[in-house]
Every structure is written in C-alpha cells, then in structure tokens.
C-alpha cells in the first residue's frame, strides 16, 4: 500500500489507522456522542470539586498536573480534550474493540462524575486506599 503523494509504502500503523477510519464516524456516531458527553460530565464535576478543594485530591496524575499548571477550570477541560483525542484514536486503531472501549470509558467517566459530586460523601471504594 502506498501513499498518494509518495512512492514509499505507508507505515503499517498509519495504514491500519487510515483503513479503520473509513466509515468509523458514521458507524459509531452515537457511541462517540455518549463518550464525549461522559468526558464533559467528568470534567465539569472535576472543576466543581477543584474550585472547592484545589487540584491536590485529584487521582488522575495528568489532570492534577494540568490543573496545577492551567488552573482548576482550564486544567480539567484540557484533560477532557486530551482524553477525547486519545480515546478516539485508540478506538479507530483498535476498531474491532471500539464499542467496548467507548462504552467502558463512558461508564467510568460517568461514574467519576457521579463520585466527584455525590459519591465522595457516600462511600470510599476499597481500591482508593491503595492510591497515593
């Protein structure tokens, strides 16, 4: 397989990504919408608690660093944008598993949004005691 503008063969990763991208948006439109909404809910709930407590209690290290550098509003929004781009790219590359990737990520993000606003008052999951 060759690139249209070059006679060298495409790198296999690029070729797979391009092949998998064809028709991806139409086939997974609703899952992508739910995925993005879940990440926005997580970002909004993260902003909510960061405005009260600061970035220190954030578990996700990248979001914590982004919030420390860019602030408690812009940091979570940048993190949500980065997670959206990464999730879509991984879903396209691993298109065979895209449904599982998008659904599970959306569920985790909705859970995180719930936990940030209400769940933190209700319970502390067992795995949280193992996090630094």
C-alpha positions in Angstrom: 0.0 0.0 0.0 1.5 3.3 -1.0 0.7 6.9 0.0 -0.8 9.1 -2.8 1.9 11.7 -2.5 4.8 9.5 -2.0 6.1 6.3 -3.6 7.3 4.8 -0.3 5.0 2.3 1.4 3.0 3.5 4.4 4.0 2.5 7.8 1.7 -0.4 8.9 0.4 1.6 11.8 -0.6 4.5 9.6 -2.1 2.2 7.0 -4.2 0.4 9.7 -5.4 3.7 11.2 -6.4 5.1 7.8 -8.2 1.8 6.8 -10.1 1.7 10.1 -11.0 5.4 10.0 -13.1 4.8 6.9 -16.7 4.8 8.0 -15.8 4.9 11.7 -17.7 8.2 12.4 -20.9 7.0 10.8 -20.8 3.6 12.4 -20.1 4.8 15.9 -21.8 8.2 15.9 -24.0 7.6 19.0 -21.3 6.0 21.0 -18.9 8.9 20.3 -21.6 11.4 21.4 -22.1 9.5 24.7 -18.4 9.2 25.1 -17.8 12.9 24.7 -20.7 13.8 27.0 -19.4 11.5 29.7 -15.9 13.1 29.5 -17.5 16.6 29.7 -19.6 15.5 32.8 -16.4 14.2 34.4 -14.6 17.5 33.5 -17.4 19.6 34.9 -17.6 17.6 38.1 -13.8 17.8 38.4 -14.0 21.6 38.0 -16.7 21.6 40.7 -14.6 19.9 43.3 -11.3 21.6 42.3 -12.9 25.0 42.8 -13.6 23.9 46.4 -10.6 21.8 47.3 -7.9 22.6 44.7 -6.1 20.1 42.4 -4.5 18.1 45.3 -7.2 15.5 45.7 -7.4 14.6 42.0 -6.5 11.0 41.4 -5.6 11.2 37.7 -2.0 12.4 37.6 -2.2 14.1 34.2 -5.4 16.0 35.2 -3.8 17.0 38.5 -0.7 18.4 36.7 -2.8 20.2 34.1 -4.9 21.8 36.8 -1.8 22.8 38.8 -0.4 24.5 35.7 -3.5 25.8 33.9 -5.9 26.2 36.8 -8.9 24.4 38.2 -11.1 25.2 35.3 -8.9 25.1 32.2 -6.9 22.1 33.5 -9.8 19.6 33.6 -11.1 20.9 30.2 -7.7 20.3 28.7 -7.6 16.9 30.2 -11.1 16.1 28.8 -9.9 17.2 25.4 -6.8 15.1 25.6 -8.8 12.1 26.8 -11.2 12.6 23.9 -8.5 12.6 21.3 -6.7 9.7 22.8 -9.9 7.6 23.2 -11.0 8.3 19.6 -7.5 7.5 18.2 -7.3 4.2 20.2 -10.9 3.3 19.1 -10.1 3.9 15.5 -6.8 1.9 15.6 -8.5 -0.9 17.5 -11.8 -0.6 15.7 -12.7 -4.2 16.3 -12.9 -3.3 20.0 -14.2 0.3 19.6 -17.6 -0.4 21.1 -16.1 -1.9 24.2 -13.5 0.9 24.5 -16.1 3.7 24.1 -18.8 2.1 26.3 -16.5 1.2 29.2 -14.8 4.6 29.1 -18.1 6.3 29.1 -19.3 4.3 32.1 -16.1 5.0 34.0 -16.3 8.7 33.2 -20.0 8.9 34.3 -19.1 7.1 37.5 -16.2 9.5 38.1 -18.6 12.5 37.5 -21.0 11.0 40.0 -18.3 10.2 42.5 -16.9 13.8 42.3 -20.2 15.4 43.1 -22.2 12.9 45.3 -20.3 9.6 45.7 -17.4 11.1 47.7 -19.9 11.8 50.5 -21.5 8.3 50.3 -18.5 5.9 50.3 -14.9 5.4 49.6 -14.1 2.5 47.3 -11.7 -0.1 48.7 -9.2 0.5 45.9 -8.8 4.1 46.9 -6.8 3.2 50.0 -4.1 1.9 47.7 -3.7 5.1 45.8 -1.1 7.7 46.9 
